[in-house]
Amino acid sequence: MIYIFDGSLEGILTSVFEWFERKPGLTKIIAKERHQPDAFSKSFEILTDRTKADRVWKGLTTRLGRDWMRRVYCSYLSEKPEIHQDVFDFCIYLFQHPAGAEKNYGNAQVLSMAQTARKVEREKHRMEAFIRFQKTADGFFYCGIDPDFNVIPLLINHFKNRYADQQWIIYDIKRHYGVFYNLETVEEIEMDIDVSLLKKSNQHMLDEQETLYADLWKDYFKSTNIVARKNTKLHTKHVPKRYWKYLTEKL
């Protein structure tokens, strides 16, 4: 049996609810955008139902601690092709076994969820460390990112608390959406303009003093650098090259 759903986490949870209602046996779930009709397979379209999804999520909270609930969410945000199936199978497995089943790392889905969530959390922490805002001519602080995983939902609380007195935008260039903090709330946004226009090469989009601040930071970084103690291998271990594009001192 193939379950076709909308690709959302609520859709996966609804699929779990429908599986226990129907008990179809071995089931594969596929996001609608990736589904290719097969004349030899039975399929069933899942209509995302928030009520059903909430019941499944509430059921998970009675069996899992906050750390594992976060792992489920982080795993979904990884956007790995196989993660929809892993989340679905993990939920089925969990509800069919006694409490503590999530500790069985011999189970393929348990192991996959733990490993995937760890990678997503690592990406989230690196974004928190390496994101550098630029002040635009409109007075907003902007940063464009293209992380390996969809970590923007995990970044909101950190930046909202750290930059509570500034209006800022973090935009995922790869996924074409971002979040905007207006000093009170955080809203999801999509930009109609080419976000590449906000890169450093387009100085007319930036505040007139932004270049000065960038140059001052570069000079400070250069003055504190001890050439004789340079260790490129250790440096790239802590700051991988793929993150250098976010760092003012590396531009």
N, C-alpha and C positions, 0 to 999 in steps of 0.2 A: 504494500500500500504506500502511496506517495501522498503526503500532505503538502499542498501548495499554500503558502502564506505570504504576507506582505513584506517580510524581511525585518519587522520590528521585534523588539524584545517582548512587547505585549502579544504579538502574533505567535511567538514561540510558546509563551505561557498558555495562550488560548489553545494551541495545538496539544499541549500536555493535557489540558482539561478534556478536550475532545477525545484524546486517546483513551483516557480512563472511562469515558462515557461509552465508547464503542468497542474497546479492546480488540483492535484489528490485527494484533500480532506485530511482527516485524514491520516497522514503519520508517520511511525516509522522508525528511522534510526538506523542501526546496523553496527558496524565495521565488516569487512569481516572475521576477525579471530574469532569472536564470533558468527557469523551467523550459524544457524542450519536450513537447508532447510525445508520448510513446504509446503506440497502439496496443502493446502487449502488457502494459502495467495499469493497474487501477489507481486512480487519483481522486483526491477529494480536496476541494478548495476550502480553506479555513478563513472564515470572516472574523477578523479581530474583534473581540468582545472584551471591553475593559472590565466588566463585572467578573467574567470568568478568569481573566488574567489576574485580577486582584485576589481572587480566591486561591489561585495556585501560589501566588507570591506570599500570601499570608500563611499558607500551608508550609512553605519553605522556611519562613521565619520561626515556625514552631519546632523545626528540626535542625536548623542551622544557626550558628552564632553570627554576630555582625561581620566578623572577618570573612566567613564563607559567603555571606550574602553579597559582600563587596566583590569577592572573587567571581561570583556569577556575573555581576554587572560588568566588571572589568574585562572578563573573558568575552562577553558580547561586544564590547567596544573595540576589541582587537580586529574585528572585521575579517578574520581569517576565513577562507572559503568553507572550511569544515566545522567552524565553531557553532553554527546554528544547530547542526546535528549533535554536536557534543553537549551543548546546553540542554537540548531536548532529551537526549539519552540520560544525562546526569540527573535530571529531574525525575524521569521515570524510575531510574535505579534507586534514587533516594526514597521515593514514596513506596517502593516495593520491598524495602529492607528496614530492619530495626534501626533505632536511633544510633548515631555514630558511624553510619555507613560512609560518610564523607572522609573518614580516616583511613579507608582502605585504598591505599595508593597502588595496590595491585590491579585496581579497576582502571581501564583505559581512560574513561571519561573523567574520573576523579583526578588522575595524574595530568591529563590534558588541561583541565580547568586550572589547576594549581600552577602549572608551568606557564600557561598563557597569561594568567592574571599577574604573575610576577613580572613578566616582560612589559605588560601595559603599565604597571606601577613604576617600573624603572624609567620608562619613557616619560611618564607624568612628572617624576622628580627631576629629570633632566630638563624638561621644558620650564619648570619652575626656576631652575638654576640659571638657564642660559637665555631666557627670553629678555630682549632689550627693547624697550619702547622708544619710539621717536615721536616728538611733538609735532603735530601738523599745524598748518597755517590757521586752521579752524579752532585750535586750542585743545584738540583731543590727543591722547597718547595712543599710538598705534603700533601693533606688531603683527606681521604676517608670518605664519608658520606652516610647515608641511610635515607633520610628524608621521611616523610609521603607523601609528594607531590613532583612533579617534579619541584623543584624550581631553579635548576642550571641556566636556562636562565635568571632568575631574579637576580642572584647573580653576574653576570659578571661585570656590570658597577661598582658596589661597590668595588670589589676586584681589578679590573683593575686600578681604581683611587687610592686606598689605598696602593697597593703594585706595583706601576708602575715601580720600579727599581729592581724587583725580577722576576725570572721565576718560575711560580707556576702552580700546577695542582690540580684541585678539581674534584674528581671522585665519581660518584654515584654508589656505590657498588650494590645497589638493582636493578638499571636500566641498569647497565653495559655500562655506557658511562660517559664522563667527558669533561672538557674544559682545554686547555693548553694555558697559556699566555707566549709568547716568547719575551717579552719586546716591541713588536710592535703591534701584533694582537692576538686575541683570537681564537683558533681553537677547534672544537669538535674532540674528540679522543675516541678510544676504545682500551683497553689494552688486549694483548694476554696472559699476565702473570696473575697469581693468585694474585689479589690485596691485599689479606690478608697477603702476604709476607711483605707488607710495614707497618704492625702493629708493635707496640713497641717491641713485643717479638722477632722480627727479627732484632737485632741490626746491623748485617752485611750489611743490606740494607741502613742504615742511616749514616749520616756524623758522624765522630768520636767524635765531640764535642756536638752532639745533646743530648746525655745522660747527659752531664755536665750541659747544659742549662736547661734541664728539672728538674734536681735535684736542681739547684739554684732557679728556680721558685717555686718549692715545698717548699723549705726552707723559701723563702720570704712569701709565702702564709701562712705557719704555724706560722711564727713569728708575722704576723699582725693579726692573728686570736685571738679574745678575748673569751676564753672558757666560762667565766662567763656570757657572753651575747649571747651565742649560742641559736639560734631559728630555729630549724630544719624545723618546719612547714612553717615558713615564707621563709626560704631559698629554700625549694622545690617548693614553689609557684612561685618564681621568676626564679628558675633554676630547672625545672622538671628533675627527675632522668633519664629519657630516653636520656637526653642530656649530662649526666655526662661522657659518654664514649669519648666525644670530648675534654674534659678539662684535661689538663696536671696535674693540681693539684688534680684531682680525680683518677688518674691512680695508 
